[in-house]
């Protein structure tokens, strides 16, 4: 219901509503009619527009209710959060939805990645938000697929550190960016989610929830006990070799740039970080890694993130357009 031709992506929590005389009053009556939404840039400032004409303030709150929605806690936990958001005048809430909690199945695979998702808790969340007069921007966190996905596709497509450790969260490993089986299964879930909620009166838009911490990022830095640099999985090594072939065209050009006459496109390995490179602030403040190999590696890694972001954004857009056709 919400997005027609444009994807609204909210990356962080916004401040409390300030309903001054020049701002529209946010109604606290129940939401009963689907809306369309888009972001319009006015004088360099993004403005949220409902139903093609109504400008409303960007006032919302990001919530992390997956555990209270899907691990058996009482619904009073997340209902209290919505009550508070409504009392403080928020326009919308953004629930963080972890795939591996929505589908805890370990054996598989299902015929379709959506077959075992428990929609009932999210249905209740959407309905309660509508009753409280709150819009919803769901964040479907794609990074950590269910256990059955790992059982089916194995470690080839799981983000792996420079010392061989997978990125793990609640026994679910983070999928490598753009891994074909991950994109396929995620696309099935996105299509089903959009179809299910596209015309729900509470839906305001879709948030892009991917990356190690839902922030378009790689694992590492000790987050979720994942140290080191990522991603050195078999799939990414293969993708990096193909990327180098496209960049250099000729193996001699690669050898010259990297200063290694033994290199070949079929066997070249992603460079490991220097032993004294450190992590976090120390890594940022030191002299840096000036190797051309490491520069190429970082360019490739950034392109992989951007491709994944664009792919999932397009999936939300395309499926939303179908639902509103």
C-alpha positions, 0 to 999 in steps of 0.5 A: 500500500505505501510505496508507488514507484519510490522506496522510502528508506529510513536509516535511523531513528528520528527525533520526537514529534514537534507538532508546532503551529506550522506542522500538521497534527498527527492523528491518534485515531485508528488507521483504516485506509491504505496510503501511498508515500514517497520522499520528495526533496525540497531545497535539499531537505527530504520531505515525507509525502502521503497520498501524493500531497500531504506533507508530514514530519519525519518522526519515528522510532526504530524498535527491536521487537523480534525477540518479543515477537518471536521468542515466546515473550508476552505481547505486552512487551511490544504493545507497551512500546507501541503505546509509548510511541503513540503517546509521544506523538510519533508518526511511525515505528520501524520494527526490526525483523530477524529472518532466523527468528521468523523462521526457526526451522533447522531442517529443509529446505522448504519448496519456497523460502516463505513456507515456514515463516510465522506471519501471525506475530507480525500480523498482530503487530501491524493490526495493533499499530493501526489501532493506535494510529501508528504507521509502520516501516518494517525492516526485514533483516536479510543478513542471517537466514534460517538454519535450514538455509545453512544446512542446504547451502553449506559454508560456501556462501557464509561470510568468513574472516581472514582467519577462517571464522564465520560470522555468527549470531544465535547460531546463524551465519551471515550470508555473503553479499550477493550469494545467488541462493541467498538472493533467491530465497530473500527475494521470495520472502520480500515478495511474500511480505510485500504482497501480504502487507501492501494494502495494510492501513498501517504500512508506510514504507519499507526499510532496507535491513541488511548487513552485519548489524542492519547497517549495510556493513560487513562483520568484524570489529568484535561485533557479535563476537566476529573479529577480523576482516570479512569476507573470504568465503569460497564464493567471494574469492571466486567473485573477486577473481572475476572482478580482477579479470574485468578490471585488469583484462590482462594477467600481466597488468595485474602482476605489475600492479600488485608487484607479483609475477606469479599471479594468475586470475584463476588462483589469485587470493584476496589479500589479508590485512597486515599483521600490525593493521589493528582494528577499530580506531587504531586501524583508522589512525595508523599509516594505513595499508598502501598495497595496491592489492589491498586497495583493489580488495576494498574497492571490490568489497564496497561494490559488493555492499552497494550491489546487495543494497540496490538488489534488495531495494529494487525487489521491494520496489518491483513487488510494491509496483506489482501490488499497486498496478 
